[in-house]
Amino acid sequence: MVRTSFLIFLAGCGTIGFESPVAEELAGSADLASDEEDVQNDDDDNVVTDDEGEAQDDPDDPDDPAEEEQEEETDPEVPDVDDPPVLESMTVSDNAGILTIEFVADDLDGDLDGGVVQMTIDGVAYRLNIPGDLDVWAPGGTSSVGLDFGMCVLPTQFDVSMSVEDTTALRSDSLTTSHNPVRSGLVVDSTSYDAGMSTIYDIGALTGPVTVCGYLGSSDEYTEQDFVGFTVSTGGSRDFSLTWDTGDDIDLYLLDYETNTELTQSFNDNATPEFFSYALTSGREYYLSIAGWEADGSNWMLTID
């Protein structure tokens, strides 16, 4: 038997209701439908349509998952414009009088291009523009510069210091290394070969190009000379060139060893190089005089080609 609700109207007493379980169930369903309608209305408030009536997400909806995902993304790190450059490494080598410095430098700001490399080599300061004065410029990679000293006699050991400076005048920390140069030619011991013909530095038979290095001390009108001797296996013309590293006045003479006769010479006033060519005779012995006319002391380099 199904119970139903009866409404009894009593005069002057209002309405008295008797509810059945069916009525309670129907009332609950009506409340649930009302709640779902309220949610749907809230969702409708966050939907916008385009010109053709298609639904789109409301960009102002605070509960939009796409917006939440976008908020979780972080901006990429922007370099600090005040970051100084970094000099990561430096190596030094030499060959035939050319000193090569390889280094790795970088700058998060990207403003090393247009900056400078500052170096001190054996106490002498050098300032090189980036990239114009460099042989290779590779930011973050291996850059290099070669300095031609024009002499094959470098100090026995010397220090090289380097730093880099960007266009905003920010400078890296310095790196310093000691370098022992490779002798690129025969070296005349200046303490043994400057006392006269009795101490001639003999390089033996000429079989090809040769480089000889030495140091000429203080001299006034040839009071100081270095002598280099050689023999000739195959006759023919040879070129002789003498260079040095100061403003001294040094001359070059070629002489016959047996007769002590001057064969040719070059004596430009305070000018380097001294140079001449001469046709040598097979089987004969010769010697060269590196003679200081007015000299305070110079490293010299003699080439025979």
Disulfide bonds with the S-S distance in Angstrom:
Cys152-Cys213 1.32
